[in-house]
Amino acid sequence: MAKRRVDPPRRKLRARALGTVRPVAAAVFKAKCLELMDRVRETGQEYVVTKHGEPVAKLVPYTERARSSLFGSMKGTVLAFERPFDPIDGEWDVNRD
């Protein structure tokens, strides 16, 4: 008769620590991947894919980041020049022979 495998206590703690996230075995995920993806999109439920009781991947709803405009992105980063057309102080010998 084969011995029954007993999970170490640390695996049980990890499963409890997941909270509202539902664990899914890798074999079940492979069989029901598209169904789970639809469920995540519709309900926002998160899943953790496990392999032999260990978390491997997390399936979460996709949220698109707000894209900021390129124009104005450097606002406030340039120093203020009181007289921008005045000559620079000191010698400047770049490209002089």
N, CA, C and O atoms as a GROMACS GRO file, in nm:
protein
  388
    1MET      N    1   0.084  -0.118   0.000
    1MET     CA    2   0.000   0.000   0.000
    1MET      C    3   0.089   0.125   0.000
    1MET      O    4   0.185   0.133   0.077
    2ALA      N    5   0.057   0.222  -0.085
    2ALA     CA    6   0.138   0.344  -0.097
    2ALA      C    7   0.110   0.438   0.020
    2ALA      O    8  -0.003   0.448   0.068
    3LYS      N    9   0.215   0.505   0.062
    3LYS     CA   10   0.199   0.602   0.170
    3LYS      C   11   0.131   0.728   0.116
    3LYS      O   12   0.156   0.770   0.003
    4ARG      N   13   0.048   0.785   0.197
    4ARG     CA   14  -0.018   0.909   0.160
    4ARG      C   15   0.075   1.026   0.190
    4ARG      O   16   0.131   1.035   0.299
    5ARG      N   17   0.090   1.113   0.093
    5ARG     CA   18   0.179   1.228   0.110
    5ARG      C   19   0.111   1.334   0.198
    5ARG      O   20  -0.004   1.371   0.175
    6VAL      N   21   0.184   1.380   0.296
    6VAL     CA   22   0.133   1.483   0.386
    6VAL      C   23   0.208   1.612   0.357
    6VAL      O   24   0.331   1.614   0.354
    7ASP      N   25   0.133   1.720   0.336
    7ASP     CA   26   0.196   1.850   0.310
    7ASP      C   27   0.260   1.903   0.436
    7ASP      O   28   0.203   1.891   0.544
    8PRO      N   29   0.378   1.962   0.424
    8PRO     CA   30   0.440   2.027   0.539
    8PRO      C   31   0.353   2.145   0.585
    8PRO      O   32   0.277   2.199   0.505
    9PRO      N   33   0.363   2.186   0.710
    9PRO     CA   34   0.282   2.295   0.762
    9PRO      C   35   0.301   2.426   0.686
    9PRO      O   36   0.207   2.505   0.678
   10ARG      N   37   0.421   2.452   0.630
   10ARG     CA   38   0.444   2.580   0.562
   10ARG      C   39   0.354   2.596   0.440
   10ARG      O   40   0.313   2.707   0.409
   11ARG      N   41   0.323   2.487   0.372
   11ARG     CA   42   0.234   2.496   0.256
   11ARG      C   43   0.094   2.534   0.297
   11ARG      O   44   0.026   2.611   0.229
   12LYS      N   45   0.050   2.480   0.410
   12LYS     CA   46  -0.084   2.513   0.459
   12LYS      C   47  -0.090   2.661   0.499
   12LYS      O   48  -0.192   2.727   0.476
   13LEU      N   49   0.017   2.712   0.558
   13LEU     CA   50   0.020   2.853   0.596
   13LEU      C   51   0.013   2.943   0.474
   13LEU      O   52  -0.055   3.046   0.476
   14ARG      N   53   0.083   2.906   0.368
   14ARG     CA   54   0.079   2.987   0.247
   14ARG      C   55  -0.061   2.992   0.188
   14ARG      O   56  -0.106   3.097   0.143
   15ALA      N   57  -0.132   2.879   0.188
   15ALA     CA   58  -0.267   2.875   0.134
   15ALA      C   59  -0.359   2.965   0.215
   15ALA      O   60  -0.445   3.033   0.159
   16ARG      N   61  -0.342   2.967   0.348
   16ARG     CA   62  -0.424   3.053   0.432
   16ARG      C   63  -0.388   3.200   0.412
   16ARG      O   64  -0.475   3.286   0.421
   17ALA      N   65  -0.261   3.229   0.386
   17ALA     CA   66  -0.215   3.367   0.371
   17ALA      C   67  -0.267   3.430   0.242
   17ALA      O   68  -0.265   3.553   0.229
   18LEU      N   69  -0.313   3.349   0.147
   18LEU     CA   70  -0.362   3.404   0.021
   18LEU      C   71  -0.490   3.484   0.038
   18LEU      O   72  -0.518   3.572  -0.044
   19GLY      N   73  -0.568   3.457   0.141
   19GLY     CA   74  -0.688   3.535   0.169
   19GLY      C   75  -0.794   3.518   0.063
   19GLY      O   76  -0.840   3.406   0.039
   20THR      N   77  -0.834   3.628  -0.002
   20THR     CA   78  -0.941   3.623  -0.101
   20THR      C   79  -0.895   3.567  -0.234
   20THR      O   80  -0.978   3.541  -0.322
   21VAL      N   81  -0.767   3.548  -0.252
   21VAL     CA   82  -0.713   3.492  -0.375
   21VAL      C   83  -0.736   3.342  -0.372
   21VAL      O   84  -0.702   3.276  -0.273
   22ARG      N   85  -0.791   3.289  -0.478
   22ARG     CA   86  -0.820   3.145  -0.482
   22ARG      C   87  -0.704   3.068  -0.544
   22ARG      O   88  -0.657   3.102  -0.653
   23PRO      N   89  -0.657   2.964  -0.474
   23PRO     CA   90  -0.551   2.881  -0.533
   23PRO      C   91  -0.610   2.785  -0.636
   23PRO      O   92  -0.721   2.733  -0.617
   24VAL      N   93  -0.537   2.761  -0.744
   24VAL     CA   94  -0.579   2.669  -0.850
   24VAL      C   95  -0.458   2.582  -0.885
   24VAL      O   96  -0.349   2.634  -0.909
   25ALA      N   97  -0.478   2.452  -0.887
   25ALA     CA   98  -0.370   2.361  -0.924
   25ALA      C   99  -0.334   2.382  -1.070
   25ALA      O  100  -0.420   2.418  -1.151
   26ALA      N  101  -0.208   2.361  -1.105
   26ALA     CA  102  -0.162   2.384  -1.241
   26ALA      C  103  -0.237   2.298  -1.342
   26ALA      O  104  -0.267   2.345  -1.452
   27ALA      N  105  -0.269   2.175  -1.307
   27ALA     CA  106  -0.343   2.087  -1.398
   27ALA      C  107  -0.484   2.141  -1.425
   27ALA      O  108  -0.532   2.137  -1.538
   28VAL      N  109  -0.549   2.192  -1.320
   28VAL     CA  110  -0.683   2.250  -1.336
   28VAL      C  111  -0.674   2.378  -1.418
   28VAL      O  112  -0.758   2.404  -1.504
   29PHE      N  113  -0.571   2.458  -1.392
   29PHE     CA  114  -0.553   2.582  -1.468
   29PHE      C  115  -0.533   2.552  -1.616
   29PHE      O  116  -0.588   2.621  -1.701
   30LYS      N  117  -0.455   2.450  -1.646
   30LYS     CA  118  -0.429   2.413  -1.785
   30LYS      C  119  -0.559   2.373  -1.854
   30LYS      O  120  -0.580   2.408  -1.970
   31ALA      N  121  -0.646   2.300  -1.784
   31ALA     CA  122  -0.770   2.254  -1.843
   31ALA      C  123  -0.874   2.365  -1.856
   31ALA      O  124  -0.955   2.363  -1.949
   32LYS      N  125  -0.873   2.462  -1.765
   32LYS     CA  126  -0.978   2.564  -1.761
   32LYS      C  127  -0.924   2.706  -1.775
   32LYS      O  128  -0.985   2.801  -1.725
   33CYS      N  129  -0.813   2.722  -1.842
   33CYS     CA  130  -0.746   2.852  -1.852
   33CYS      C  131  -0.837   2.960  -1.908
   33CYS      O  132  -0.851   3.067  -1.847
   34LEU      N  133  -0.900   2.935  -2.022
   34LEU     CA  134  -0.985   3.038  -2.085
   34LEU      C  135  -1.105   3.072  -1.998
   34LEU      O  136  -1.144   3.188  -1.990
   35GLU      N  137  -1.163   2.972  -1.934
   35GLU     CA  138  -1.277   2.996  -1.844
   35GLU      C  139  -1.236   3.082  -1.726
   35GLU      O  140  -1.308   3.174  -1.688
   36LEU      N  141  -1.119   3.052  -1.667
   36LEU     CA  142  -1.071   3.131  -1.555
   36LEU      C  143  -1.039   3.274  -1.596
   36LEU      O  144  -1.065   3.368  -1.521
   37MET      N  145  -0.984   3.291  -1.716
   37MET     CA  146  -0.954   3.426  -1.764
   37MET      C  147  -1.082   3.507  -1.783
   37MET      O  148  -1.086   3.626  -1.751
   38ASP      N  149  -1.188   3.444  -1.833
   38ASP     CA  150  -1.317   3.513  -1.846
   38ASP      C  151  -1.372   3.551  -1.710
   38ASP      O  152  -1.425   3.660  -1.692
   39ARG      N  153  -1.359   3.461  -1.613
   39ARG     CA  154  -1.408   3.487  -1.478
   39ARG      C  155  -1.332   3.603  -1.414
   39ARG      O  156  -1.392   3.685  -1.344
   40VAL      N  157  -1.202   3.610  -1.437
   40VAL     CA  158  -1.122   3.721  -1.383
   40VAL      C  159  -1.166   3.853  -1.444
   40VAL      O  160  -1.179   3.953  -1.374
   41ARG      N  161  -1.190   3.853  -1.576
   41ARG     CA  162  -1.233   3.976  -1.643
   41ARG      C  163  -1.370   4.022  -1.594
   41ARG      O  164  -1.392   4.142  -1.574
   42GLU      N  165  -1.462   3.928  -1.573
   42GLU     CA  166  -1.599   3.964  -1.534
   42GLU      C  167  -1.613   3.999  -1.387
   42GLU      O  168  -1.682   4.095  -1.353
   43THR      N  169  -1.548   3.924  -1.299
   43THR     CA  170  -1.569   3.943  -1.156
   43THR      C  171  -1.453   4.011  -1.084
   43THR      O  172  -1.472   4.066  -0.975
   44GLY      N  173  -1.334   4.009  -1.143
   44GLY     CA  174  -1.218   4.067  -1.076
   44GLY      C  175  -1.153   3.971  -0.978
   44GLY      O  176  -1.058   4.010  -0.909
   45GLN      N  177  -1.201   3.848  -0.969
   45GLN     CA  178  -1.144   3.747  -0.880
   45GLN      C  179  -1.000   3.715  -0.921
   45GLN      O  180  -0.971   3.702  -1.040
   46GLU      N  181  -0.911   3.703  -0.824
   46GLU     CA  182  -0.771   3.670  -0.851
   46GLU      C  183  -0.746   3.524  -0.820
   46GLU      O  184  -0.806   3.467  -0.729
   47TYR      N  185  -0.655   3.463  -0.898
   47TYR     CA  186  -0.620   3.322  -0.878
   47TYR      C  187  -0.469   3.308  -0.868
   47TYR      O  188  -0.394   3.381  -0.934
   48VAL      N  189  -0.425   3.215  -0.785
   48VAL     CA  190  -0.284   3.181  -0.775
   48VAL      C  191  -0.270   3.038  -0.826
   48VAL      O  192  -0.332   2.946  -0.773
   49VAL      N  193  -0.189   3.021  -0.928
   49VAL     CA  194  -0.163   2.889  -0.984
   49VAL      C  195  -0.055   2.822  -0.900
   49VAL      O  196   0.052   2.879  -0.878
   50THR      N  197  -0.085   2.701  -0.853
   50THR     CA  198   0.009   2.630  -0.767
   50THR      C  199   0.057   2.502  -0.835
   50THR      O  200  -0.015   2.440  -0.914
   51LYS      N  201   0.177   2.464  -0.802
   51LYS     CA  202   0.234   2.339  -0.850
   51LYS      C  203   0.286   2.265  -0.728
   51LYS      O  204   0.378   2.311  -0.660
   52HIS      N  205   0.226   2.152  -0.700
   52HIS     CA  206   0.258   2.074  -0.580
   52HIS      C  207   0.237   2.156  -0.454
   52HIS      O  208   0.313   2.144  -0.358
   53GLY      N  209   0.135   2.241  -0.453
   53GLY     CA  210   0.102   2.322  -0.336
   53GLY      C  211   0.181   2.450  -0.323
   53GLY      O  212   0.153   2.530  -0.234
   54GLU      N  213   0.279   2.472  -0.407
   54GLU     CA  214   0.362   2.593  -0.401
   54GLU      C  215   0.311   2.696  -0.504
   54GLU      O  216   0.290   2.660  -0.620
   55PRO      N  217   0.291   2.822  -0.465
   55PRO     CA  218   0.249   2.924  -0.560
   55PRO      C  219   0.353   2.946  -0.669
   55PRO      O  220   0.472   2.956  -0.642
   56VAL      N  221   0.306   2.953  -0.794
   56VAL     CA  222   0.395   2.969  -0.909
   56VAL      C  223   0.363   3.097  -0.986
   56VAL      O  224   0.454   3.170  -1.025
   57ALA      N  225   0.234   3.124  -1.007
   57ALA     CA  226   0.194   3.240  -1.086
   57ALA      C  227   0.064   3.295  -1.030
   57ALA      O  228  -0.007   3.228  -0.956
   58LYS      N  229   0.035   3.419  -1.068
   58LYS     CA  230  -0.087   3.484  -1.021
   58LYS      C  231  -0.163   3.539  -1.141
   58LYS      O  232  -0.106   3.608  -1.226
   59LEU      N  233  -0.292   3.509  -1.147
   59LEU     CA  234  -0.379   3.558  -1.254
   59LEU      C  235  -0.465   3.670  -1.195
   59LEU      O  236  -0.549   3.645  -1.109
   60VAL      N  237  -0.443   3.792  -1.242
   60VAL     CA  238  -0.513   3.910  -1.188
   60VAL      C  239  -0.577   3.988  -1.302
   60VAL      O  240  -0.535   3.973  -1.417
   61PRO      N  241  -0.678   4.070  -1.273
   61PRO     CA  242  -0.737   4.153  -1.379
   61PRO      C  243  -0.637   4.255  -1.431
   61PRO      O  244  -0.555   4.308  -1.356
   62TYR      N  245  -0.645   4.281  -1.561
   62TYR     CA  246  -0.555   4.377  -1.624
   62TYR      C  247  -0.611   4.517  -1.605
   62TYR      O  248  -0.729   4.542  -1.630
   63THR      N  249  -0.527   4.607  -1.560
   63THR     CA  250  -0.565   4.747  -1.549
   63THR      C  251  -0.467   4.829  -1.630
   63THR      O  252  -0.346   4.820  -1.611
   64GLU      N  253  -0.520   4.908  -1.721
   64GLU     CA  254  -0.434   4.988  -1.808
   64GLU      C  255  -0.390   5.113  -1.734
   64GLU      O  256  -0.472   5.182  -1.671
   65ARG      N  257  -0.263   5.143  -1.742
   65ARG     CA  258  -0.210   5.264  -1.679
   65ARG      C  259  -0.256   5.387  -1.756
   65ARG      O  260  -0.272   5.384  -1.878
   66ALA      N  261  -0.276   5.494  -1.681
   66ALA     CA  262  -0.308   5.621  -1.745
   66ALA      C  263  -0.182   5.673  -1.813
   66ALA      O  264  -0.077   5.687  -1.749
   67ARG      N  265  -0.191   5.702  -1.940
   67ARG     CA  266  -0.074   5.751  -2.013
   67ARG      C  267  -0.065   5.902  -1.997
   67ARG      O  268  -0.162   5.974  -2.018
   68SER      N  269   0.050   5.947  -1.961
   68SER     CA  270   0.070   6.091  -1.949
   68SER      C  271   0.120   6.144  -2.083
   68SER      O  272   0.188   6.075  -2.158
   69SER      N  273   0.085   6.267  -2.109
   69SER     CA  274   0.125   6.331  -2.232
   69SER      C  275   0.274   6.364  -2.230
   69SER      O  276   0.329   6.396  -2.124
   70LEU      N  277   0.338   6.355  -2.344
   70LEU     CA  278   0.479   6.390  -2.354
   70LEU      C  279   0.497   6.541  -2.337
   70LEU      O  280   0.596   6.587  -2.280
   71PHE      N  281   0.400   6.616  -2.388
   71PHE     CA  282   0.407   6.761  -2.376
   71PHE      C  283   0.380   6.803  -2.232
   71PHE      O  284   0.278   6.767  -2.174
   72GLY      N  285   0.470   6.878  -2.177
   72GLY     CA  286   0.457   6.926  -2.040
   72GLY      C  287   0.515   6.831  -1.937
   72GLY      O  288   0.509   6.860  -1.817
   73SER      N  289   0.570   6.719  -1.979
   73SER     CA  290   0.622   6.623  -1.882
   73SER      C  291   0.748   6.673  -1.812
   73SER      O  292   0.781   6.625  -1.704
   74MET      N  293   0.820   6.768  -1.871
   74MET     CA  294   0.942   6.822  -1.812
   74MET      C  295   0.917   6.955  -1.740
   74MET      O  296   1.011   7.022  -1.697
   75LYS      N  297   0.790   6.992  -1.728
   75LYS     CA  298   0.756   7.119  -1.665
   75LYS      C  299   0.809   7.124  -1.522
   75LYS      O  300   0.789   7.031  -1.444
   76GLY      N  301   0.876   7.233  -1.490
   76GLY     CA  302   0.930   7.252  -1.356
   76GLY      C  303   1.067   7.189  -1.334
   76GLY      O  304   1.121   7.198  -1.223
   77THR      N  305   1.124   7.127  -1.435
   77THR     CA  306   1.255   7.064  -1.417
   77THR      C  307   1.369   7.149  -1.469
   77THR      O  308   1.485   7.118  -1.442
   78VAL      N  309   1.340   7.256  -1.544
   78VAL     CA  310   1.444   7.341  -1.601
   78VAL      C  311   1.463   7.463  -1.511
   78VAL      O  312   1.367   7.521  -1.461
   79LEU      N  313   1.589   7.501  -1.492
   79LEU     CA  314   1.619   7.619  -1.411
   79LEU      C  315   1.569   7.745  -1.480
   79LEU      O  316   1.564   7.751  -1.603
   80ALA      N  317   1.535   7.843  -1.404
   80ALA     CA  318   1.490   7.970  -1.459
   80ALA      C  319   1.612   8.057  -1.489
   80ALA      O  320   1.700   8.073  -1.404
   81PHE      N  321   1.618   8.113  -1.610
   81PHE     CA  322   1.725   8.203  -1.649
   81PHE      C  323   1.668   8.343  -1.658
   81PHE      O  324   1.570   8.368  -1.728
   82GLU      N  325   1.730   8.434  -1.586
   82GLU     CA  326   1.682   8.571  -1.589
   82GLU      C  327   1.719   8.640  -1.719
   82GLU      O  328   1.640   8.717  -1.774
   83ARG      N  329   1.840   8.612  -1.771
   83ARG     CA  330   1.885   8.674  -1.896
   83ARG      C  331   1.945   8.564  -1.984
   83ARG      O  332   2.067   8.546  -1.984
   84PRO      N  333   1.864   8.490  -2.057
   84PRO     CA  334   1.914   8.375  -2.131
   84PRO      C  335   2.006   8.410  -2.247
   84PRO      O  336   2.082   8.323  -2.291
   85PHE      N  337   2.004   8.534  -2.299
   85PHE     CA  338   2.084   8.569  -2.415
   85PHE      C  339   2.215   8.638  -2.380
   85PHE      O  340   2.290   8.677  -2.470
   86ASP      N  341   2.244   8.653  -2.252
   86ASP     CA  342   2.371   8.712  -2.209
   86ASP      C  343   2.484   8.610  -2.232
   86ASP      O  344   2.461   8.489  -2.229
   87PRO      N  345   2.607   8.659  -2.255
   87PRO     CA  346   2.720   8.567  -2.274
   87PRO      C  347   2.748   8.486  -2.147
   87PRO      O  348   2.719   8.530  -2.036
   88ILE      N  349   2.804   8.368  -2.166
   88ILE     CA  350   2.839   8.280  -2.055
   88ILE      C  351   2.966   8.334  -1.990
   88ILE      O  352   3.057   8.379  -2.059
   89ASP      N  353   2.971   8.331  -1.859
   89ASP     CA  354   3.089   8.377  -1.787
   89ASP      C  355   3.206   8.282  -1.812
   89ASP      O  356   3.188   8.160  -1.812
   90GLY      N  357   3.326   8.338  -1.832
   90GLY     CA  358   3.446   8.256  -1.847
   90GLY      C  359   3.474   8.224  -1.992
   90GLY      O  360   3.398   8.258  -2.082
   91GLU      N  361   3.589   8.157  -2.012
   91GLU     CA  362   3.631   8.116  -2.147
   91GLU      C  363   3.561   7.990  -2.189
   91GLU      O  364   3.538   7.899  -2.109
   92TRP      N  365   3.528   7.986  -2.318
   92TRP     CA  366   3.463   7.867  -2.373
   92TRP      C  367   3.537   7.832  -2.502
   92TRP      O  368   3.518   7.897  -2.604
   93ASP      N  369   3.622   7.730  -2.496
   93ASP     CA  370   3.712   7.700  -2.605
   93ASP      C  371   3.676   7.574  -2.684
   93ASP      O  372   3.765   7.504  -2.733
   94VAL      N  373   3.553   7.546  -2.696
   94VAL     CA  374   3.513   7.426  -2.771
   94VAL      C  375   3.521   7.456  -2.920
   94VAL      O  376   3.471   7.557  -2.967
   95ASN      N  377   3.585   7.367  -2.993
   95ASN     CA  378   3.600   7.372  -3.139
   95ASN      C  379   3.675   7.498  -3.188
   95ASN      O  380   3.650   7.544  -3.300
   96ARG      N  381   3.762   7.553  -3.108
   96ARG     CA  382   3.843   7.667  -3.152
   96ARG      C  383   3.983   7.618  -3.180
   96ARG      O  384   4.036   7.534  -3.107
   97ASP      N  385   4.044   7.671  -3.284
   97ASP     CA  386   4.182   7.633  -3.318
   97ASP      C  387   4.279   7.741  -3.286
   97ASP      O  388   4.399   7.725  -3.309
   0.00000   0.00000   0.00000
